[in-house]
Amino acid sequence: MRLVGSERAYDMDTGRQNREEGQVGSRRGSKHEPFVSGDASSPAVGAPVRSRGVPASALAVSIGARLNKARVEKGLTIEQVATASGLSKGFVSQLERGKASASVASLFRICESLGVRLSSLLDPAGGMLVRKDGREASNFGGEGVVDYLLTPPNERAIQLIETHIDPGGTAGEELWSAADVDCIYVLRGRLEVILADRTVMLKAGDAFTLSSREPHTWREPTKKQKAVVIFALAPAVF
């Protein structure tokens, strides 16, 4: 299964076309800094994910260390991974050192360049029963986001993810798609889903289903309240 990305990225605050964090190859040939949400209250460039009392550095450092391990085991340099994933060398280096957090699309590209699943970077919940008090907090990409895998890691037919999103939290600017079917159900708060030709605003109780032909991204639009969302992916992506 390959990640399907759009040919453009959507700047959420201005509507301008923009490039993903650290992505190489803009029209001017410049290298961009790691992605940061556009509002003034966003974390500083390269700031780790912060949400729901989970130490930000713990998630970023854990994922970074596993990215580094996977790269070394493949015998690849940071420059090779950066080139293959279309990101800057400096940004990949920051990720490995736990000094930056990436969007969903960027993590997919890095994992694809390493030939590993994104789930291999995370602590599996284990077993067929996943209890609320036994879930491990993870981050599948984005800013101000904490993910909880509700299905066992070895279940590949379908995947359920409960995502807690801070005010203004986002999956990233770049439009992306990976699952054959992606159903989004809002448990609490609001979620704005951004597609190439439109945006869809969801509130608690709303559900929105997309196909693999619809690259998209999302964000918490109010920048004032948290949101809790269930993502159902078929087949499993992470």
VOGU-3710 file (C-alpha; in Angstrom, 3 decimals, decimal comma):
1> mrlvgseray> 0,000/0,000/0,000  1,455/3,315/-1,071  0,806/6,750/0,313  -1,136/8,879/-2,132  -0,235/12,544/-1,791  -1,718/15,508/-3,562  0,364/17,627/-5,897  -0,062/20,595/-3,621  -0,137/21,339/0,062  -2,773/23,541/1,673
11> dmdtgrqnre> -1,716/26,422/3,899  -4,455/26,199/6,506  -4,396/29,813/7,681  -3,890/31,651/4,386  -5,163/29,279/1,705  -1,907/29,625/-0,221  -0,124/26,692/-1,750  2,713/25,689/0,510  5,170/22,860/1,058  5,362/20,350/3,893
21> egqvgsrrgs> 7,772/20,755/6,788  11,352/20,351/5,707  10,252/19,331/2,207  12,776/19,830/-0,549  11,998/21,071/-4,005  9,960/24,264/-3,818  9,637/26,402/-6,937  12,557/28,479/-5,714  14,587/25,379/-4,895  14,832/26,269/-1,233
31> khepfvsgda> 14,653/23,938/1,764  11,936/24,700/4,268  12,063/24,487/8,030  10,029/21,905/9,959  6,246/22,415/9,820  4,614/24,652/12,391  0,920/25,555/12,521  0,289/29,093/11,420  -1,215/30,669/14,540  0,839/32,583/17,043
41> sspavgapvr> 0,135/30,089/19,811  1,662/27,181/17,878  4,720/25,403/19,305  8,084/26,662/18,215  9,751/25,087/15,192  10,765/21,533/16,010  8,832/21,496/19,280  7,765/17,985/20,337  4,100/17,012/20,508  2,373/18,137/23,711
51> srgvpasala> -1,015/16,751/24,722  -3,052/15,378/27,616  -0,222/15,343/30,149  1,985/13,001/28,109  5,600/14,235/28,233  6,217/15,676/24,787  9,861/14,624/24,683  9,009/11,013/25,546  7,012/10,483/22,339  9,384/12,430/20,106
61> vsigarlnka> 12,536/10,804/21,510  11,050/7,292/21,326  10,009/7,663/17,688  13,283/9,376/16,795  15,368/6,619/18,343  13,480/3,948/16,391  13,819/5,890/13,165  17,556/6,066/13,785  17,737/2,340/14,555  15,803/1,432/11,397
71> rvekgltieq> 18,004/3,682/9,255  21,253/2,294/10,672  20,034/-1,293/10,241  19,304/-0,533/6,571  22,775/0,948/6,143  21,411/4,301/4,995  22,670/7,797/5,704  20,463/10,653/6,878  21,048/12,314/3,514  19,823/9,220/1,638
81> vatasglskg> 16,654/9,032/3,731  16,050/12,760/3,325  16,443/12,539/-0,453  14,177/9,495/-0,749  11,452/11,063/1,395  11,667/14,548/-0,107  12,563/16,194/3,212  15,557/18,217/4,274  18,568/16,504/5,849  18,363/18,830/8,854
91> fvsqlergka> 14,721/17,988/9,494  15,330/14,212/9,386  18,252/14,700/11,765  16,025/16,653/14,177  13,411/13,891/14,067  15,970/11,224/14,940  17,161/13,303/17,901  13,621/13,873/19,178  13,876/17,598/18,498  11,010/17,819/15,984
101> sasvaslfri> 7,594/16,337/15,315  6,376/15,472/11,827  3,062/15,412/10,004  1,364/12,140/9,101  2,405/12,504/5,456  6,074/13,091/6,325  6,245/10,083/8,659  4,716/7,934/5,933  7,335/9,068/3,431  10,196/8,423/5,850
111> ceslgvrlss> 8,898/4,959/6,752  8,417/4,155/3,077  12,021/5,157/2,356  13,159/2,853/5,189  10,883/-0,011/4,152  9,183/-0,196/7,575  5,639/0,255/8,867  4,865/3,299/10,952  3,540/0,962/13,650  7,070/-0,388/14,107
121> lldpaggmlv> 8,051/2,987/15,613  5,451/2,712/18,364  4,925/0,652/21,504  2,329/-2,027/20,689  -0,607/-2,415/23,059  -0,382/-6,204/22,678  -3,082/-8,876/22,899  -6,604/-8,885/21,501  -8,123/-6,946/24,416  -7,136/-3,285/24,660
131> rkdgreasnf> -8,327/-1,751/27,931  -8,600/1,998/28,364  -6,263/2,123/31,348  -3,686/-0,044/29,582  -3,365/1,881/26,330  -0,071/3,414/25,342  -0,052/6,991/24,047  1,428/7,231/20,564  1,779/9,809/17,832  1,186/8,876/14,199
141> ggegvvdyll> 2,201/12,344/13,052  0,987/15,917/13,358  1,131/18,702/15,917  -0,817/18,720/19,189  -2,010/15,154/18,663  -1,973/12,002/20,815  -3,185/8,708/19,315  -4,439/5,562/21,045  -4,553/2,372/18,972  -7,788/0,552/19,805
151> tppneraiql> -7,206/-2,540/17,661  -4,367/-5,058/18,199  -1,163/-4,207/16,294  -1,344/-7,468/14,350  -4,877/-6,787/13,077  -4,396/-5,724/9,461  -7,949/-5,860/8,049  -9,089/-2,772/9,957  -7,592/-0,276/12,357  -9,323/1,934/14,915
161> iethidpggt> -7,484/4,927/16,356  -8,776/7,287/19,043  -7,110/10,629/18,479  -7,009/13,426/21,082  -6,381/16,781/19,422  -5,313/19,948/21,205  -6,850/23,310/20,194  -5,466/24,074/16,733  -3,902/20,604/16,458  -3,429/19,275/12,942
171> ageelwsaad> -2,285/16,299/10,873  -0,100/18,681/8,853  -0,441/20,895/5,793  0,116/18,288/3,093  -2,872/16,404/1,717  -2,453/12,627/1,960  -4,281/9,318/1,764  -3,198/5,770/2,565  -6,183/3,547/3,408  -8,683/2,204/0,893
181> vdciyvlrgr> -11,407/3,532/3,202  -10,997/6,125/5,963  -14,003/6,837/8,201  -13,773/9,777/10,598  -16,144/9,968/13,579  -16,075/12,942/15,963  -16,702/12,023/19,595  -16,110/15,495/21,043  -15,396/18,978/19,730  -15,014/19,893/16,078
191> leviladrtv> -12,824/18,792/13,194  -12,201/20,446/9,848  -11,344/18,000/7,058  -9,526/19,655/4,153  -9,595/18,149/0,664  -8,166/19,426/-2,608  -11,404/21,097/-3,697  -13,380/21,645/-0,496  -13,456/21,580/3,283  -15,899/19,661/5,475
201> mlkagdaftl> -16,682/20,810/9,021  -17,592/18,053/11,480  -19,046/18,360/14,986  -19,634/15,770/17,723  -21,715/12,888/16,366  -20,807/13,538/12,712  -19,087/10,898/10,546  -17,284/11,366/7,230  -16,020/8,556/4,986  -13,290/9,020/2,371
211> ssrephtwre> -11,802/6,736/-0,245  -8,168/6,336/-1,281  -8,895/8,678/-4,192  -9,408/11,611/-1,846  -6,152/12,985/-0,387  -6,915/15,089/2,657  -5,696/16,491/5,943  -7,466/17,794/9,037  -7,231/20,201/11,948  -9,092/21,353/15,069
221> ptkkqkavvi> -10,497/24,637/13,729  -11,601/26,585/16,819  -8,130/26,802/18,411  -10,048/27,012/21,692  -11,204/23,495/22,561  -9,892/19,951/22,372  -11,394/17,337/20,078  -11,588/13,552/20,306  -11,947/11,662/17,041  -12,141/8,004/16,004
231> falapavf> -10,405/7,075/12,747  -11,406/3,727/11,190  -8,942/2,668/8,483  -9,369/-0,299/6,164  -7,066/-2,004/5,644  -4,769/-1,085/8,542  -2,263/1,645/7,742  -0,034/2,146/10,794
//
